[in-house]
Protein backbone atom coordinates (compact mmCIF):
# COMPACT_ATOMS: atom_id res chain seq x y z
CA UNK A 1 0.00 0.00 0.00
CA UNK A 2 1.22 3.57 -0.63
CA UNK A 3 2.73 5.38 2.36
CA UNK A 4 -0.10 7.93 2.46
CA UNK A 5 -2.71 5.18 2.83
CA UNK A 6 -0.72 3.47 5.58
CA UNK A 7 -0.32 6.82 7.37
CA UNK A 8 -4.07 7.42 7.22
CA UNK A 9 -4.82 3.91 8.50
CA UNK A 10 -2.36 4.37 11.39
CA UNK A 11 -4.22 7.60 12.27
CA UNK A 12 -7.48 5.62 12.23
CA UNK A 13 -5.97 3.03 14.56
CA UNK A 14 -4.75 5.79 16.88
CA UNK A 15 -8.29 7.20 17.04
CA UNK A 16 -9.68 3.70 17.63
CA UNK A 17 -7.22 3.16 20.51
CA UNK A 18 -8.32 6.44 22.10
CA UNK A 19 -11.99 5.51 21.76
CA UNK A 20 -11.38 2.05 23.23
CA UNK A 21 -9.39 3.42 26.16
CA UNK A 22 -12.11 5.96 26.95
CA UNK A 23 -14.95 3.45 26.63
CA UNK A 24 -13.25 0.85 28.82
CA UNK A 25 -12.30 3.36 31.50
CA UNK A 26 -15.86 4.76 31.48
CA UNK A 27 -17.21 1.35 32.49
CA UNK A 28 -15.61 0.42 35.82
CA UNK A 29 -18.03 -2.50 36.23
CA UNK A 30 -15.96 -4.56 33.78
CA UNK A 31 -14.85 -7.46 35.97
CA UNK A 32 -13.51 -10.10 33.55
CA UNK A 33 -10.82 -10.15 30.85
CA UNK A 34 -11.48 -13.06 28.49
CA UNK A 35 -9.47 -14.48 25.59
CA UNK A 36 -11.21 -16.61 22.94
CA UNK A 37 -9.16 -18.67 20.49
CA UNK A 38 -10.06 -21.07 17.70
CA UNK A 39 -9.07 -24.74 17.86
CA UNK A 40 -8.34 -24.59 14.13
CA UNK A 41 -5.92 -22.08 12.58
CA UNK A 42 -8.72 -19.74 11.48
CA UNK A 43 -7.40 -16.71 9.56
CA UNK A 44 -10.54 -15.51 7.74
CA UNK A 45 -11.77 -12.34 9.49
CA UNK A 46 -15.28 -12.57 8.04
CA UNK A 47 -15.83 -16.12 9.32
CA UNK A 48 -14.19 -15.38 12.69
CA UNK A 49 -16.35 -12.29 13.23
CA UNK A 50 -19.47 -14.28 12.35
CA UNK A 51 -18.55 -16.86 15.02
CA UNK A 52 -17.80 -14.10 17.53
CA UNK A 53 -21.13 -12.33 16.90
CA UNK A 54 -23.04 -15.61 17.36
CA UNK A 55 -21.13 -16.20 20.60
CA UNK A 56 -22.19 -12.75 21.86
CA UNK A 57 -25.82 -13.51 20.97
CA UNK A 58 -25.69 -16.79 22.93
CA UNK A 59 -23.96 -15.07 25.85
CA UNK A 60 -26.58 -12.29 25.93
CA UNK A 61 -29.29 -14.95 26.04
CA UNK A 62 -27.70 -16.30 29.25
CA UNK A 63 -26.74 -12.86 30.62
CA UNK A 64 -29.17 -10.20 29.29
CA UNK A 65 -27.32 -7.29 30.98
CA UNK A 66 -24.01 -8.16 29.33
CA UNK A 67 -21.69 -5.22 28.67
CA UNK A 68 -18.52 -5.88 26.68
CA UNK A 69 -15.78 -4.50 24.47
CA UNK A 70 -13.65 -6.77 22.31
CA UNK A 71 -10.58 -6.40 20.08
CA UNK A 72 -9.14 -8.75 17.48
CA UNK A 73 -5.54 -9.89 17.61
CA UNK A 74 -3.48 -12.03 15.24
CA UNK A 75 -1.14 -14.68 16.57
CA UNK A 76 2.29 -14.95 14.92
CA UNK A 77 1.04 -17.79 12.72
CA UNK A 78 -1.82 -15.55 11.52
CA UNK A 79 -4.59 -17.18 13.56
CA UNK A 80 -7.28 -14.85 14.88
CA UNK A 81 -8.31 -14.58 18.50
CA UNK A 82 -10.39 -12.15 20.54
CA UNK A 83 -9.68 -10.33 23.77
CA UNK A 84 -12.65 -8.87 25.53
CA UNK A 85 -13.60 -7.22 28.78
CA UNK A 86 -17.06 -7.64 30.21
CA UNK A 87 -19.25 -7.38 33.29
CA UNK A 88 -20.01 -11.10 33.60
CA UNK A 89 -20.57 -12.45 37.11
CA UNK A 90 -18.54 -15.45 38.23
CA UNK A 91 -18.70 -17.95 35.39
CA UNK A 92 -16.97 -21.32 35.06
CA UNK A 93 -14.51 -21.77 32.23
CA UNK A 94 -16.18 -24.96 30.96
CA UNK A 95 -19.54 -23.14 30.68
CA UNK A 96 -18.05 -20.26 28.71
CA UNK A 97 -16.18 -22.72 26.49
CA UNK A 98 -19.49 -24.47 25.81
CA UNK A 99 -21.08 -21.14 24.78
CA UNK A 100 -18.03 -20.22 22.64
CA UNK A 101 -17.96 -23.65 20.86
CA UNK A 102 -14.78 -23.01 18.84
CA UNK A 103 -11.78 -23.65 21.07
CA UNK A 104 -9.88 -22.38 24.07
CA UNK A 105 -11.25 -19.84 26.58
CA UNK A 106 -9.18 -18.07 29.24
CA UNK A 107 -10.87 -15.98 31.96
CA UNK A 108 -9.00 -13.52 34.17
CA UNK A 109 -10.50 -11.43 36.93
CA UNK A 110 -9.69 -7.74 36.49
CA UNK A 111 -7.67 -6.20 39.31
CA UNK A 112 -9.11 -3.04 40.84
CA UNK A 113 -7.19 0.13 40.04
CA UNK A 114 -5.58 -1.23 36.87
CA UNK A 115 -5.47 1.01 33.80
CA UNK A 116 -7.68 -1.40 31.93
CA UNK A 117 -8.32 0.91 28.95
CA UNK A 118 -4.62 1.20 28.15
CA UNK A 119 -4.18 -2.56 28.64
CA UNK A 120 -6.94 -3.40 26.14
CA UNK A 121 -5.55 -0.83 23.66
CA UNK A 122 -2.20 -2.56 23.45
CA UNK A 123 -3.89 -5.36 21.50
CA UNK A 124 -4.87 -2.92 18.75
CA UNK A 125 -1.34 -2.64 17.37
CA UNK A 126 0.21 -1.47 14.14
CA UNK A 127 -0.10 -4.95 12.66
CA UNK A 128 -3.81 -4.08 12.34
CA UNK A 129 -2.72 -2.09 9.27
CA UNK A 130 -2.28 -5.34 7.37
CA UNK A 131 -4.41 -6.18 4.34
CA UNK A 132 -6.59 -8.65 6.28
CA UNK A 133 -8.07 -5.80 8.31
CA UNK A 134 -8.74 -3.44 5.40
CA UNK A 135 -12.32 -2.16 5.77
CA UNK A 136 -12.99 -4.62 8.59
CA UNK A 137 -14.10 -3.82 12.14
CA UNK A 138 -11.15 -3.84 14.50
CA UNK A 139 -13.20 -3.86 17.69
CA UNK A 140 -16.75 -4.54 18.88
CA UNK A 141 -18.71 -3.23 21.85
CA UNK A 142 -22.20 -3.45 23.30
CA UNK A 143 -24.60 -0.55 22.87
CA UNK A 144 -25.28 -0.34 26.59
CA UNK A 145 -21.81 0.94 27.55
CA UNK A 146 -21.47 4.16 29.53
CA UNK A 147 -20.07 6.79 27.18
CA UNK A 148 -17.13 8.99 28.20
CA UNK A 149 -17.71 12.68 28.77
CA UNK A 150 -15.18 14.86 26.97
CA UNK A 151 -14.61 18.36 28.35
CA UNK A 152 -12.52 20.91 26.50
CA UNK A 153 -13.56 24.29 27.88
CA UNK A 154 -11.10 25.56 30.50
CA UNK A 155 -13.74 27.05 32.85
CA UNK A 156 -15.55 23.70 33.23
CA UNK A 157 -12.24 21.86 33.60
CA UNK A 158 -11.25 24.24 36.42
CA UNK A 159 -14.63 23.82 38.18
CA UNK A 160 -14.45 20.02 37.96
CA UNK A 161 -10.82 20.00 39.03
CA UNK A 162 -11.66 22.03 42.14
CA UNK A 163 -14.84 20.08 42.95
CA UNK A 164 -13.20 16.64 42.69
CA UNK A 165 -9.77 17.83 43.88
CA UNK A 166 -8.19 16.44 40.69
CA UNK A 167 -4.83 18.03 41.42
CA UNK A 168 -4.24 15.31 44.04
CA UNK A 169 -6.22 12.52 42.31
CA UNK A 170 -4.53 9.79 40.31
CA UNK A 171 -5.62 9.79 36.63
CA UNK A 172 -6.47 6.44 35.01
CA UNK A 173 -4.46 7.56 31.99
CA UNK A 174 -2.10 10.44 31.22
CA UNK A 175 0.21 11.46 28.41
CA UNK A 176 1.75 14.51 26.79
CA UNK A 177 2.02 15.14 23.09
CA UNK A 178 2.76 17.93 20.65
CA UNK A 179 0.01 19.46 18.59
CA UNK A 180 0.86 21.63 15.59
CA UNK A 181 -1.94 24.07 16.50
CA UNK A 182 -1.63 24.35 20.29
CA UNK A 183 1.91 23.14 21.04
CA UNK A 184 2.55 20.86 24.02
CA UNK A 185 -0.63 19.21 25.33
CA UNK A 186 -1.04 17.49 28.68
CA UNK A 187 -3.85 14.93 28.55
CA UNK A 188 -5.32 13.33 31.66
CA UNK A 189 -8.24 10.96 31.97
CA UNK A 190 -10.07 10.53 35.29
CA UNK A 191 -12.78 8.13 36.37
CA UNK A 192 -15.26 10.26 38.33
CA UNK A 193 -17.03 7.06 39.42
CA UNK A 194 -13.82 5.92 41.13
CA UNK A 195 -13.36 9.35 42.74
CA UNK A 196 -16.87 9.36 44.19
CA UNK A 197 -16.98 5.68 45.23
N, C-alpha and C positions, 0 to 999 in steps of 0.2 A: 504494500500500500504506500502511496506517496506520503512524505513526511507531514504535510499539512493535514492530511486525514488522520494520521496517527496522533498528531498534536491535539486535534479537536476531540478525538475519542478519549485521550488521556484527561482532557478537561472535563468531559462528561463523567468519567470515572471519579474524578476528584469531587465533582458536585454530588455524585451518588454516595460517595463515602461520607460527605458532610451530612447529607440527608439521613443516612443510616445511623450515624453517630447520634444525631439529634433525636431521631425517633426512638432509638433504644434507650437513651438516657432520659427520655420523657415518660418512660413506662417502667418505673421502679418495681412493679409487681412481677417482672420477668424473674422466674425462679429456677428455670432449667436451661442448660445449654446442651443441645442434642446434635449428634452427627449421624447422618443416614448415608450408608454406602450401598452399592449394588454388588450382589454376589458375582455377577458377570462383569466383564470389562466394558460397561456401557459408556459410549462416547458420543452418542447422538443426543444433542441438547433437547430437541423437540420431543423425543420419546421420554427422556429423563424427566422433563418438566411435566409431561402428561402424567407420569407415575407419581410425581411429587404432588400435583394438584389433586389427584384421586386420594392420596394418603391424607391430605389436609381435609378433604370432604369426609372421609371416614372418621378422622380424629374429631372433627367438629360434631359429628353425630354422637360420639361418646362424651365429648366435653363441649357443650354449646357455647360457653363463654370463653372459648379459646382465643388468646391473643398471641400473635407470633410475628417474627421477622426472620427471613431466611436468605442466605447468600449461597451461591454456587461456587465450588472450588474444583479445580482439576488436580488430580494426582499426577505425579511425574510421568506415569505411563499413559496419561490422557484420560483416565477414567473419571467420571463425574461423581461428586458427592455433595451433600448439602449440610450446611451448618445452620442451625436455627435456635433462636432463643424464644421462650414461651412462658406462659403463666400456668402450666399444668400443675396440678397437685401431685402428690407422691404417686408415681406410676412405676410398675415393675417393668424391667427391661423386656422380659419375654412377651408381655402384653403389647408393648409398643412395637416390638419386632413383628408380632402377629398382624398388627394394623398396617405396618409398613409393607410387609410381604416380599421385599426384594433383596434382603441381605442383612448386613450388620447394622446394629443400632447401639450407640454409646450415649449414656445420659450422665451429665455432670450437674450437680447442684451449684448454683451461682453464689459466690461468696459476697456477702454484704460489703458495700464500700468499694467494690472493684469498678474500674472505668470500663464498664461492659461495652459501651458504644464504640470506644476506640479498639477494644479487643475484637469485636465482630467486624469492624472495618478492615482489619488487617487481612481478612480473607478475600477482600475485593482488591486484588493486586493488579499490577501492570499486565500480568499475563492474561487479564480479561480483555486486552486489546487484540487478542488473536482472532483469526477469521471465524472460528467456531461461534464466537459470541456476537458477531456482526448482526445488528438489528434484533438481538435476542434480549429478553429480560435478564438482568444480572442479579436481581434480588426480588423477593416477594414479601408482602406483609398483609396482615388482616386489616380490614376497614375500621375495626373498632379500637385502634390504637389511639392513645392520647397524642395530640399533635403538639410540637414544640411552639413556644411563643417567642418570636424574634423581636427584639426591641433595639431600635437604632437611635432614637432621639435622646440627646444627652440629658435633658431635664428629667425624663422618666427613668433613665438609667441611674441618675443621682438619687432620685426619690426611693427607688427600689434598693439601691445600695445602702442607703441610710436605714431604711425600714428593716431590712434583713441582716444588717451589719455584714455586708459582703466583703468588706475590707479584711475581716478576720476569718471569713468562711473559706473552706477548701473547695475550689471548683472541681467539677467532675472531668473537665477537659480544659486545657489552656495551650495556647501557642502564640507565636508572633510571626508576622510575615510582612513583606513589603508590598505595597500597592502603588501602582504608577500614578494614581490620582491623589491619594491621601498620605503617601509615605509609609512609615512604620506603623503597623496596626497590632494592637494587643487584643487578642480574642480570648474570652473566658466564657465557659458554659457552666451554669449552676443548676442544680436540681432543687427547686423551691420546695418540693414535697419532702425531700430529705432534711431541708433546713427547718421545716415546720413540724416534723415528726417528733 
